[in-house]
Amino acid sequence: MRVNPRIINRLVRMGLNVQAFFTVGILIIIVAIIFFKGFPHTNFAFIFSFPEDMGREGGIFPSIVGTVQLALLSILLATPLGLGTAIFLTEYTKESLFTKFIRFGVESLAGIPSILYGLFGFIFFVIKLKMGWSLLAGVLTMTIMILPTIIRTSEEAIRAVPRQLRIVSYSLSASKWETIKKVVIPAAIPGILTGIMLSIGRAVGETAAIIFTMGSSLRLPLSIMDSGRTMAVHFYILAREGISMEKAYGTAVVLVLSILLINVLAYYIMNKAIARYS
Amino acid sequence: MIDRTVLKEHFVKWVLVAFALSSLLFLFLIFIFILAEGLPLFLKVGVNKIIFGMKWAPTKGHFGIFPMIISSFLVTVGALIVGAPLGLSCAIYLSEYAGKRARMLLKPAIELLAGIPSVVFGFLGVIYIVPLVRNYLGGSGFSLISTSLVLGVMILPTIISISFDALVSVPRTYREGSAAMGATKWQTIYKVIIPTAKSGILASFILGMGRAIGETMAVIMIAGNALRIPTSILDPLRTLTGNIALELAYATGDHRLGLFSTGVVLMLIIMILNYIANFGIKRKIAK
């Protein structure tokens, strides 16, 4: 029997429609479950008080502080490194064997799973460099993890800056570095910011690499040599060891909400950046 | 004065070269340190006894990780069975059928799905998927099938975004040519667009596999972590990543070295997958 191709066409269209919205449905369901279950346990006191009895009671303040410290310090290190690499790749060289090597390095770093970063950070920073489980070891590991994201997004942003801007700057007798500093980077800022926001999101949600480098101390980290735990690690320990489901859901709300907000902001900035030069 | 500007230009250039080299340096360090810790045990115990060994009892001198290699492979294939058809369908819908508005809604939603931390996936898997499997299919629920379902969802964003890029890069003229011959939209997709974008789509599957095989936190929460080769989809299993994450915090001596040997095997598998994926993508671009 030969079925009319038009009917097949329509059926396929319907099927694909369903599957696409099913995927979005998964996201909505995940967020909805976390919010409905978690919001009753999330309030001002939960966010600003210290955990008691391993997290069975009290709040998550130290883990919020730990997360912010980890994310901001890694960004502080990775941004100059990543932006510098992106500037070098776009402004200072043509495609050559050397840039191929660097790109290979960046691509490979992006493909390494987080547990291997955890292994490396543990043996290199924690053991060999004798940092112990500390904020510093966590930050250094995270810096390497987010570097590829910062490099890629910055590179794209810099490439999107129109040539004319550079030519005008040179015609005003500006040097190469002056042109980059005063013209190219300011024009590429939204794209660079997108990379930074996405990286912050990654640092906030990471667990495997952080638990073996930064450790999981419940105390407030006061120096970079102190161990601490991020929200993601705290959530993992609460859930996995069955310490408190209520507190786990409460932590999950704060965790997921902050990541969603950070990522939404990142895509908002990106869309603005795209609109700018097209 | 002019000299100073020239000097500064040179200085900046060399600083940037150093920054650019840092990525390579980090990659080198990661490689060297994992190998330096992981290889000695291969020499001491023997490659065969580790890779094909069936028994993992590191405090008693058994370092066999064969069941974990098989388990990692099984959850990866399982994730692909769940994620590949769904992901490819989404990508086709987005590139060929979706209107501007649907695309504006779907693309960011998929990007956001990629941002949800793996611990959250693991947690929801334990709370919802594991009981579902236990009640309707039997077993403890901590199983190959539960893990595959959750991983399948987790690799969707990777598969969708890379397949989507491959599909939209098919030239417009191909579509027009096919339509001019009276083909319906689906016939065009099926016979023209998918074959043209084939290598990009394959690359998306392989990169999805890379994500699934490297995934850790969600897996240790759902997989049950039993130390044997699963014989049914309802059996618990322990992956390579799970083995490292479960024991690294307290392992010492040869036990710790054994975990780094596990890491070496994992690194090797990831490198092979990435190589294949890049090869696929490069071929697509060469076309």
Interface residues (C-beta under 8 A of the other chain):
Chain A: P5 R6 I8 N9 V12 R13 G15 L16 N17 Q19 A20 F21 F22 T23 V24 I26 L27 I30 I33 I34 P80 L81 G84 T85 I87 F88 L89 Y92 F101 I102 F104 G105 V106 E107 S108 L109 G111 I112 P113 S114 I115 L116 Y117 G118 L119 F120 F122 I123 F124 K128 I144 L147 P148 I151 S175 K176 W177 G201 V204 G205 E206 T207 A208 I211 F212 A232 F235 Y236 A239 R240 A248 A252 L255 V256 I259 L260 I262 N263 V264 Y267
Chain B: T5 K8 E9 V12 K13 V15 L16 V17 F19 A20 L21 S22 S23 L24 F26 L27 L29 I30 F33 I34 E37 L86 S89 C90 I92 Y93 L94 Y97 A98 A102 L105 L106 P108 A109 I110 E111 L112 L113 G115 I116 P117 S118 V119 V120 F121 G122 F123 L124 V126 Y128 V153 L156 I160 A183 T184 K185 W186 Q187 I189 G210 R211 I213 G214 E215 T216 M217 I220 M221 T241 I244 A245 L248 A249 L259 F260 G263 L266 M267 I270 M271 N274 N278
